[in-house]
């Protein structure tokens, strides 16, 4: 589910109903219907609609950033805006290009590595994993893959990013399965040696086991996190992984 709080943050006191419709209906319901249209396709449609209206403002910049995070490449946004120029208007496209150049600007090698990493896997990197940022060291990204029957999420870690020690709980069933799809990372259970992870590796995590997982220092890393169905499932977040434990990993 796409989470948005801009409405309540900016207009919650002045226009609470508008804020609720923006956050809960537009983003919480319409944007979240990924069984109908992917986030990537919705971003493409939104960008073109805003260009057609000439709305090249902060909201347009937000949607350009979302489009980038949802998998639209620099080459694709250039083609999208070029095509839209013939229908929406040349001056509008020029204005949109000025902002797109800044959003897709590759400032350093880290951005280049992120782009190359995403091209090496079938699933998008998604958006910054802000809802769980307090439980991660470094920047992670989240892209829902499936919310039906079994929850499946593509989780991407920048180099040296890892989550805190944590435990999956359930009275029946539960646990998690990690399917590694790109880059190089690690998985470690409490009291055991860290296990290096590469594309194709699968990790079965039972309930009640204290563990962490994340990227190697020199590599981006992505895995699918499959939530095993169960009863009374919960996740207990614990302390961050100590530097002396992580730093000894190659």
C-alpha positions in Angstrom: 0.0 0.0 0.0 1.3 3.5 -0.9 1.5 5.7 2.1 1.2 9.4 1.9 1.0 12.0 4.6 1.5 15.2 2.7 -2.2 16.1 2.8 -2.4 15.9 6.6 1.0 17.5 7.1 0.1 20.5 5.0 -3.7 20.8 5.1 -4.8 18.6 8.0 -5.9 21.6 10.1 -7.2 23.8 7.3 -9.0 21.2 5.1 -9.1 17.9 6.9 -11.5 16.2 4.4 -9.3 17.2 1.4 -6.2 15.9 3.3 -8.0 12.6 4.0 -9.0 12.1 0.4 -5.5 12.9 -0.8 -3.7 10.6 1.6 -6.2 7.7 2.1 -8.2 7.6 -1.2 -5.9 8.9 -3.9 -2.7 7.4 -2.6 -4.0 4.8 -0.2 -6.6 3.3 -2.6 -6.1 4.4 -6.2 -2.3 4.4 -6.3 -2.3 1.1 -4.4 -4.4 -0.9 -6.9 -1.3 -2.6 -8.4 -3.4 -5.5 -9.6 -4.9 -3.1 -12.1 -1.9 -0.9 -13.0 1.7 -1.0 -11.7 3.2 1.9 -9.8 5.4 2.5 -12.8 2.5 2.9 -15.2 0.6 5.1 -12.8 3.7 7.4 -12.5 3.9 7.6 -16.3 0.2 8.6 -16.6 0.5 11.1 -13.8 3.6 12.8 -15.3 2.0 13.1 -18.7 -1.2 14.5 -17.2 0.7 17.2 -15.2 2.8 18.1 -18.3 -0.4 18.5 -20.4 -1.7 21.0 -17.8 1.6 22.8 -17.5 1.8 22.1 -13.8 5.5 22.2 -13.4 5.8 22.8 -9.7 6.8 21.0 -6.5 4.1 18.4 -7.0 5.5 17.7 -10.5 9.0 17.3 -9.0 7.5 14.8 -6.5 5.9 12.8 -9.2 9.1 12.8 -11.3 11.0 11.5 -8.2 8.3 8.8 -7.8 8.5 7.9 -11.4 12.3 7.5 -11.1 11.9 5.4 -7.9 9.2 3.3 -9.6 11.5 2.2 -12.4 11.3 4.8 -15.2 14.8 5.4 -16.5 16.4 8.6 -17.8 16.1 7.4 -21.4 12.4 6.5 -20.9 11.5 9.9 -19.3 13.2 11.7 -22.2 11.1 9.7 -24.7 7.9 10.2 -22.7 8.4 14.0 -22.6 9.4 14.2 -26.2 6.3 12.3 -27.3 4.1 14.4 -25.0 5.5 17.6 -26.4 3.7 17.1 -29.7 0.3 16.8 -27.9 0.7 18.9 -24.8 2.8 21.7 -26.2 6.5 22.5 -26.8 6.9 25.1 -24.1 5.4 22.8 -21.5 7.8 20.0 -22.5 10.8 22.4 -22.2 9.7 23.3 -18.7 9.3 19.6 -17.8 12.7 18.7 -19.2 14.4 21.3 -17.1 13.1 19.6 -13.9 13.6 16.1 -15.2 17.3 16.8 -15.9 17.7 17.6 -12.3 15.8 14.6 -11.0 17.7 12.1 -13.2 21.1 13.8 -12.8 23.7 11.3 -11.9 25.7 13.2 -9.3 28.1 10.5 -8.4 29.1 6.8 -8.8 26.7 5.8 -6.1 23.7 6.8 -8.3 25.4 5.0 -11.2 25.7 1.8 -9.1 22.0 2.1 -8.1 20.9 2.3 -11.7 23.1 -0.6 -12.8 21.8 -2.6 -9.8 18.2 -2.1 -10.8 18.9 -3.1 -14.4 20.2 -6.4 -13.1 16.9 -7.5 -11.6 13.3 -8.0 -12.8 11.7 -6.0 -10.0 11.9 -2.3 -9.4 13.8 -0.9 -6.5 10.7 1.0 -5.4 10.6 3.9 -3.0 12.6 4.8 0.1 11.6 2.5 2.9 10.7 5.4 5.2 8.1 3.5 7.3 10.8 1.2 8.6 13.8 3.6 8.5 14.2 3.5 12.2 15.0 -0.2 12.1 17.7 0.1 9.4 21.3 1.3 9.3 21.7 3.1 6.0 19.1 3.6 3.2 16.8 0.8 2.1 14.0 0.7 -0.6 10.7 -1.2 -0.7 8.7 -2.4 -3.7 5.5 -4.5 -3.0 5.3 -7.4 -5.4 2.2 -9.1 -4.1 -0.3 -8.3 -1.4 -2.7 -11.3 -2.0 -2.5 -14.8 -0.5 1.1 -14.2 0.5 2.9 -10.9 1.1 5.9 -10.6 -1.1 8.2 -7.5 -1.1 11.3 -6.6 -3.0 13.7 -5.1 -0.4 16.8 -3.3 -1.6 19.8 -2.2 0.5 22.4 0.3 -0.5 26.0 -0.7 0.2 26.6 -1.3 4.0 22.9 -1.0 4.7 21.3 -3.7 7.0 18.3 -4.0 9.3 18.4 -4.4 13.0 18.4 -7.7 14.8 14.8 -8.9 14.8 12.5 -11.9 15.5 9.4 -13.1 13.7 6.7 -14.4 16.0 3.6 -16.5 15.4 1.5 -19.0 17.4 1.0 -21.1 14.3 3.0 -21.0 11.0 4.7 -17.7 10.3 8.3 -16.8 9.6 9.9 -15.5 6.5 11.6 -16.6 3.3 14.3 -14.6 1.6 14.9 -15.1 -2.1 18.1 -13.2 -3.2 17.8 -11.6 -6.7 20.6 -9.1 -7.1 23.9 -8.0 -5.6 25.6 -9.4 -2.6 24.6 -9.4 1.1 24.6 -11.3 4.3 22.2 -13.1 6.7 23.1 -14.0 10.2 21.4 -15.7 13.1 22.2 -14.9 16.7 25.2 -16.9 17.9 26.0 -18.2 14.4 28.4 -17.1 11.6 27.1 -14.7 9.0 26.1 -16.3 5.7 27.0 -14.6 2.4 24.1 -14.2 0.0 24.1 -14.0 -3.8 21.4 -14.2 -6.5 19.6 -17.5 -6.4 20.2 -18.1 -2.7 17.2 -18.9 -0.5 17.0 -18.4 3.3 14.2 -19.9 5.4 13.7 -18.0 8.6 11.6 -19.8 11.2 9.7 -18.0 14.0 11.6 -17.3 17.2 15.0 -16.9 15.6 16.9 -13.6 16.2 18.6 -12.5 13.0 19.5 -9.7 10.6 20.1 -9.3 6.9 21.5 -6.6 4.6 24.0 -5.6 2.0 27.8 -6.1 1.8 29.9 -3.0 2.3 30.8 -2.8 -1.4 27.6 -3.9 -3.1 23.9 -3.1 -3.5 21.7 -6.0 -2.5 18.1 -7.0 -3.2 16.0 -9.9 -2.0 12.3 -10.8 -2.1 10.9 -11.1 1.4 8.1 -13.6 1.5 5.9 -13.4 4.5 4.8 -17.0 5.5 1.2 -17.0 6.5 0.5 -17.8 10.2 -1.7 -16.9 13.2 -0.9 -14.1 15.6 2.1 -13.0 13.4 4.2 -10.1 14.5 7.8 -8.7 14.1 9.9 -7.8 17.1 12.6 -5.2 16.3 15.7 -5.2 18.5 19.0 -3.5 18.6 21.1 -2.4 15.6 23.8 -4.8 14.4 27.0 -3.8 16.2 29.8 -2.3 14.1 32.4 -4.9 15.3 30.1 -7.7 14.0 29.4 -6.1 10.7 32.8 -4.6 10.0 34.6 -7.9 10.1 32.5 -9.1 7.1 34.2 -8.8 3.7 
